[in-house]
């Protein structure tokens, strides 16, 4: 049996279906199903109970999965040590980025690849680092704001200043608030956190500000687009709207005030040992991104 098939089995268990594992590993679904069947034949046991609507482990499958995690963890550790001894970092790193950050981070990632040309960067667009980490089989993902999964390692990148922004057309139509207390009188485009909570209430300078959103989205890009298209005020990381503020597409409503901050994080799976190349990228990003 092949190590790749054993890892495939653990991925199917963690994601709960052949289809999800196929999507995460960029494989045809039929390939996943066939390889799991071949593994069962090789072991002489049935690993999964298959129905048209669900997939669950047999008792033997559960025992095998638990022991296999220990064995694969030891193997990954050994590979990690061996990789660190090699002269040139190599291999593929699957990175999850919010689509809105790709332009900002592109030059930094290109500089890393210029330093390590044998490393392949596989960039994936994500909406939620915690969900997409497993769904897309990522090595590293970017995340902004609250942490919500204890099974994922989070390394802090930086603090992000958040600013209230609106389009000039919106301000011309609705007027511009002169203080944060007036924000509750305006329509808002609000972000929905991965927990399901809506980002609509803040404590600013000992003042509780609560707004009623006219639009809610779990995509920070949609929130930004809504503000640009005059749908309402939005609270966004200054880094993501810096160019729009500079060219006048959006207006920072309180440019002289420090209002809200959130934290930016690098995420990676707790169980999965980082490859040498991935560890180098993590260290590089922790050093370079705060300079932005």
Phi, psi and omega in degrees: 000152185262146177302322181298326179288326177293318177294323177298318179301314180295326178293318177299318179297314184292325183266345171087001179197157175295321182296315180297319178295319179299317179295319182293326185256006179059046180238153171295144181300321180299326178296318180295312181300316181296317182293324176293320178297318178296323179295319179297318178297316181297321181278337183077023179222159173266125183269324186237149166262116185255130169232175181293339185243348185212164178221124181221156181282143167285171177299318177296321179297321179296314179296318180296318181299315182297317180289324181294323178301320179295314182295316180292325177299318178295321179295317179297322178296317179296317178297321180298316179297315180296320181296322180295337181275347181287153185289316185243123174300142182209177179104179182256140174241121178266117187243132177259123180235141167298135184305327184288346182261356187299317180296323182291321187267349188302311183296325179294316179294323179294323178296322177297315182292329175296327178286327184229077187294345179275357180265128176265126178261119179252100187269128180241140175277133182229160171252328185217111184300323183292319180283312186286341175306312180276319185299322182255004178063043185282151171274320183218146175218149175269147179210142175240136176101212189291151175262143186220006184222110183289347181273004180241137176281134180237124176248125183288130178269308186187169169269137179250122175286132177254146184227148173276125183230155174207161180280155176302321179296320178297316181296320179297326182276315188260346186089164182249127177295141180262349178210161182294334179298334183276353185299329182294349180270001187241152173291146184232148167255113189247152179268140173258121180292159177304335178287347185101345179291143177268133180279084185224007181220129183219149171259112184236116179051048179065018177244129177274120181247122177234132181237160175253114183287145170265338177220137176232137178212147174270008175253118180295332177292323178292321177298314178298315179297324178297320178294318180297326183266024167070022183276342180164181175279147178225148174255113188225154173300131182303326181299327183279342182239013183301315182291321180294323176292320181295318183269000175089003178294325176232155180242129172284114188289334181225069188293341183263002184245143170265111193253295187227144175232150170223165185256142176257139187229154165257130181247145168206155186298139182293321185285335188268121177290133179291137172293167179301316181296318180296319179296320177297320179293317177303312180298320181295315181293322178297330179276321190268322187295325177301339179289343180292000000 
